[in-house]
Amino acid sequence: MQLQHTWEHMLLDLAYEALHGDPVPSPATFDPSLLESAYQQCESITAVHSRSFHLASRLLPPAKRRAARALYAFCRVSDDIVDRGLHDAQEQLEIWRRRATSHHPPSEDPVATAWADTRLRFQVPPRYAEQLIEGVARDFKPVRYETFEQLAAYCYGVASTVGLMSMHIIGFAGENAIPYAIKLGVALQMTNILRDVGEDWRAGRLYLPQEELHHFGISSDDLDRGVVNARWRDFMRFQIERNRRLYTEAMPGISLLNPDGRFAIAAAADLYRGILDEIEDNSYDTFQHRAVVATRRKLSMLPGIWWRSQWS
């Protein structure tokens, strides 16, 4: 794959560092009843917190489906520790990091148990999980990203790592699949960022590139007041166009996955990409409206997604 963006080289270095890091031990043995309960907890977390991911993961074979939901639950717990904003959150995240990277986590922690079984069973490089936790930890500080390249590095930590771990669960043809997973992760996270502008701003967070806001003449006062005018719409059109281009560039990577996982990943990507349509339908107002793809529309999209995933 020919790299099309300057930021991809830096992110590829991070991915290769993780892939060729410490070897993964052989699968551990867990009490079957404990393990079943642990995976059921991950299933419940996924169903409650992400209808899109829950629907997409249903398209995987059973063993890979429950592994994907253990991965989601690991990510959800990591993110929630930071988002709750408790006074000891950094200490809690460090405790969680040790549990989530342990080969024998405490039996009373079902998510860590299911995630340990998944990591070892599917030989997920441990450094990817550490990179994700380092990524979510950035939100402890009110970080501003001056350029898109800087923002892409954040997106790698909190989203591309998820795609790279997912590849090990699904199976993939070789290292040439890695750039596509990185790009899809950036696209998915950017969709989150565009959808949640108002919510993030009210929480004291801004992920939009500063130089691009300045280019379109958008000030902090505009964000405070939730101004949706011609400048804001032009800015959002620019962001959405780039976001769609990233999805398009990432999709050839679907053919490099094991056949039994292509439909699920294509569905996850296309269902999320549908959020961009909803933002447009809301006249680019992401301050007062949270763009959501209705379940009926998601279901209507699946036949076309299946067809494209089989022939891509």
C-alpha distance (Angstrom), angle and dihedral (degrees) to the residues before:
residue distance angle dihedral
M1 . . .
Q2 3.80 . .
L3 3.79 110.9 .
Q4 3.80 111.0 -123.8
H5 3.81 102.1 -174.0
T6 3.80 132.1 53.6
W7 3.80 93.0 -132.1
E8 3.82 92.3 59.6
H9 3.81 93.6 74.2
M10 3.80 92.7 59.5
L11 3.81 92.4 46.9
L12 3.79 92.3 47.7
D13 3.79 89.1 55.4
L14 3.80 89.4 55.1
A15 3.80 91.9 48.8
Y16 3.80 94.0 48.8
E17 3.80 90.6 47.0
A18 3.80 88.7 57.4
L19 3.80 96.1 41.7
H20 3.80 93.4 52.7
G21 3.80 96.5 39.0
D22 3.79 128.4 100.4
P23 3.82 113.8 -15.6
V24 3.80 118.0 -109.3
P25 3.83 114.7 -114.7
S26 3.78 122.2 -125.5
P27 3.82 116.7 -82.6
A28 3.79 115.0 -73.7
T29 3.79 125.5 -130.8
F30 3.79 116.2 -113.0
D31 3.78 129.9 -178.1
P32 3.84 103.9 -90.8
S33 3.80 95.7 -135.3
L34 3.81 91.7 46.9
L35 3.78 90.4 49.1
E36 3.78 93.7 48.8
S37 3.81 90.7 51.3
A38 3.81 90.6 47.3
Y39 3.80 92.9 53.5
Q40 3.80 91.1 46.7
Q41 3.80 88.8 56.0
C42 3.81 89.7 53.0
E43 3.79 89.7 49.2
S44 3.82 90.2 53.7
I45 3.81 93.0 48.2
T46 3.81 91.1 51.2
A47 3.80 93.5 47.5
V48 3.81 92.3 51.1
H49 3.79 100.2 42.5
S50 3.81 106.9 34.0
R51 3.78 121.6 28.1
S52 3.81 91.1 175.2
F53 3.81 94.4 53.1
H54 3.80 91.4 41.9
L55 3.79 90.5 53.5
A56 3.82 94.1 44.6
S57 3.80 93.5 47.6
R58 3.81 90.2 53.4
L59 3.80 85.8 71.3
L60 3.83 91.9 65.7
P61 3.82 125.5 88.6
P62 3.84 111.1 -92.7
A63 3.83 98.9 -98.6
K64 3.79 93.5 46.9
R65 3.81 91.0 42.0
R66 3.77 94.2 58.5
A67 3.81 90.8 42.8
A68 3.81 90.3 53.1
R69 3.80 89.9 51.3
A70 3.81 90.7 49.4
L71 3.81 86.9 53.8
Y72 3.80 90.4 49.7
A73 3.82 91.6 49.3
F74 3.82 91.0 50.1
C75 3.81 89.4 52.8
R76 3.80 92.3 44.7
V77 3.80 93.7 52.6
S78 3.81 91.1 46.8
D79 3.80 91.8 51.2
D80 3.80 95.1 43.3
I81 3.80 93.4 55.1
V82 3.81 89.0 59.8
D83 3.80 96.5 39.0
R84 3.81 95.1 51.9
G85 3.79 88.4 64.5
L86 3.81 96.1 -150.5
H87 3.81 117.6 171.2
D88 3.81 91.6 -111.1
A89 3.81 96.1 40.8
Q90 3.81 94.7 121.2
E91 3.80 90.3 52.5
Q92 3.81 90.1 46.7
L93 3.80 91.1 50.8
E94 3.79 91.0 52.1
I95 3.83 90.6 50.6
W96 3.79 88.8 49.0
R97 3.82 91.6 48.0
R98 3.79 90.5 56.2
R99 3.81 91.4 47.7
A100 3.80 94.8 44.1
T101 3.79 93.1 51.2
S102 3.80 96.0 41.4
H103 3.80 120.0 107.3
H104 3.82 89.2 -146.6
P105 3.82 108.8 34.5
P106 3.82 122.0 -179.3
S107 3.79 110.9 -72.6
E108 3.82 90.5 -130.8
D109 3.82 90.5 65.8
P110 3.82 105.9 77.6
V111 3.82 97.2 -177.8
A112 3.80 93.4 50.3
T113 3.82 89.4 46.9
A114 3.81 95.2 51.0
W115 3.79 90.8 43.1
A116 3.83 92.2 50.8
D117 3.79 90.4 51.5
T118 3.82 90.9 48.5
R119 3.82 94.6 46.5
L120 3.79 93.2 50.5
R121 3.79 96.8 38.8
F122 3.81 93.8 50.9
Q123 3.82 95.9 33.9
V124 3.81 95.1 -122.3
P125 3.82 109.8 -177.2
P126 3.84 106.4 -111.0
R127 3.79 94.4 -138.5
Y128 3.83 91.2 68.8
A129 3.81 90.8 63.5
E130 3.80 90.7 47.7
Q131 3.80 90.6 50.5
L132 3.81 90.0 52.8
I133 3.80 92.5 51.8
E134 3.81 89.9 47.6
G135 3.81 87.4 51.2
V136 3.80 96.5 52.9
A137 3.82 89.6 44.2
R138 3.81 88.6 66.6
D139 3.79 87.4 75.1
F140 3.79 91.2 68.4
K141 3.80 85.6 81.6
P142 3.82 127.8 51.7
V143 3.79 92.3 -110.3
R144 3.79 121.9 -175.8
Y145 3.79 121.6 -160.0
E146 3.78 113.5 -142.3
T147 3.80 96.4 -168.9
F148 3.78 138.4 24.4
E149 3.81 88.5 -115.4
Q150 3.81 89.6 61.6
L151 3.79 91.1 46.2
A152 3.81 90.8 50.1
A153 3.82 89.0 58.1
Y154 3.80 88.9 55.3
C155 3.82 90.1 47.7
Y156 3.81 89.4 52.7
G157 3.80 91.4 55.6
V158 3.78 97.4 48.6
A159 3.82 101.7 31.0
S160 3.81 117.3 9.7
T161 3.80 88.7 57.3
V162 3.81 87.6 58.6
G163 3.79 90.7 54.8
L164 3.79 91.7 47.4
M165 3.80 91.1 51.6
S166 3.81 90.1 45.8
M167 3.80 89.8 55.6
H168 3.79 90.4 61.3
I169 3.80 90.6 51.6
I170 3.79 93.4 48.1
G171 3.80 98.3 35.3
F172 3.78 126.4 -120.3
A173 3.79 140.0 -149.5
G174 3.80 98.9 -116.2
E175 3.77 146.5 -62.0
N176 3.80 91.4 -51.6
A177 3.82 86.4 76.9
I178 3.82 92.2 63.9
P179 3.84 99.5 81.1
Y180 3.81 90.4 53.3
A181 3.81 92.2 51.5
I182 3.79 90.7 49.4
K183 3.79 91.9 50.6
L184 3.81 93.7 46.7
G185 3.80 90.0 51.5
V186 3.80 91.2 52.7
A187 3.81 89.9 48.5
L188 3.81 93.0 50.1
Q189 3.80 93.8 47.6
M190 3.80 92.2 46.7
T191 3.80 88.0 54.1
N192 3.82 88.2 54.0
I193 3.79 90.4 49.2
L194 3.81 94.5 49.8
R195 3.81 92.0 46.5
D196 3.81 94.5 48.7
V197 3.82 102.6 42.7
G198 3.80 94.9 121.0
E199 3.79 95.9 41.1
D200 3.80 92.3 48.3
W201 3.80 93.4 46.3
R202 3.81 91.5 52.5
A203 3.81 87.7 51.4
G204 3.81 90.1 53.5
R205 3.80 96.3 -103.2
L206 3.79 130.3 121.0
Y207 3.79 120.6 -178.5
L208 3.81 99.0 169.8
P209 3.84 114.6 110.5
Q210 3.81 109.2 -97.7
E211 3.80 95.7 -144.0
E212 3.80 91.1 54.2
L213 3.80 92.6 48.8
H214 3.79 88.8 51.6
H215 3.80 91.6 47.1
F216 3.81 90.5 57.3
G217 3.80 92.8 43.3
I218 3.82 97.6 -112.5
S219 3.80 116.9 151.6
S220 3.79 134.7 -165.4
D221 3.79 87.6 -107.5
D222 3.82 89.4 57.6
L223 3.80 89.1 53.2
D224 3.81 91.6 46.8
R225 3.80 90.8 54.0
G226 3.80 94.9 39.3
V227 3.79 91.8 -124.5
V228 3.80 113.2 -168.8
N229 3.80 105.9 -171.3
A230 3.81 137.4 134.2
R231 3.82 92.3 -73.1
W232 3.79 92.5 52.0
R233 3.80 92.5 47.0
D234 3.80 91.2 50.1
F235 3.80 89.4 49.7
M236 3.81 92.1 50.0
R237 3.80 92.5 46.7
F238 3.80 88.5 54.5
Q239 3.82 91.6 49.2
I240 3.81 94.1 46.3
E241 3.80 92.9 47.7
R242 3.81 91.0 53.7
N243 3.80 91.1 43.8
R244 3.80 92.0 53.5
R245 3.79 90.5 47.3
L246 3.82 89.8 55.3
Y247 3.81 90.8 52.1
T248 3.80 90.1 50.1
E249 3.81 92.4 49.4
A250 3.82 91.3 47.9
M251 3.80 98.6 49.5
P252 3.85 98.2 79.0
G253 3.81 85.7 67.9
I254 3.82 89.5 71.0
S255 3.82 89.5 76.6
L256 3.82 89.5 58.4
L257 3.81 92.4 61.9
N258 3.79 126.0 87.8
P259 3.81 108.0 -83.1
D260 3.82 93.9 -117.1
G261 3.82 90.6 61.3
R262 3.79 102.7 42.0
F263 3.80 96.8 87.3
A264 3.81 92.9 50.5
I265 3.80 95.0 50.6
A266 3.79 93.2 42.9
A267 3.81 88.6 50.4
A268 3.80 92.8 49.2
A269 3.80 90.1 51.3
D270 3.81 97.8 44.3
L271 3.80 95.4 42.8
Y272 3.78 89.4 52.7
R273 3.78 92.6 44.1
G274 3.81 85.9 57.6
I275 3.82 88.0 70.1
L276 3.80 87.7 72.2
D277 3.82 89.5 60.3
E278 3.80 89.5 51.6
I279 3.82 91.5 51.4
E280 3.80 88.5 54.3
D281 3.81 91.0 47.3
N282 3.82 88.1 53.9
S283 3.83 89.3 55.9
Y284 3.83 89.8 -109.0
D285 3.82 91.7 -66.1
T286 3.80 102.5 146.6
F287 3.80 91.6 156.8
Q288 3.81 98.3 70.0
H289 3.82 100.8 18.7
R290 3.79 129.4 55.1
A291 3.79 107.3 -151.4
V292 3.80 111.6 -127.8
V293 3.80 129.6 174.8
A294 3.81 107.7 -133.0
T295 3.81 117.8 -122.3
R296 3.80 91.6 -120.0
R297 3.79 91.0 56.2
K298 3.80 91.7 46.5
L299 3.78 91.4 54.4
S300 3.80 91.7 46.8
M301 3.82 89.6 53.9
L302 3.82 96.0 54.2
P303 3.85 100.2 80.6
G304 3.81 91.9 54.4
I305 3.80 91.4 44.8
W306 3.81 90.5 50.9
W307 3.79 91.9 51.4
R308 3.81 93.7 49.5
S309 3.82 92.3 45.4
Q310 3.80 91.4 55.0
W311 3.79 95.2 49.0
S312 3.79 102.8 34.6
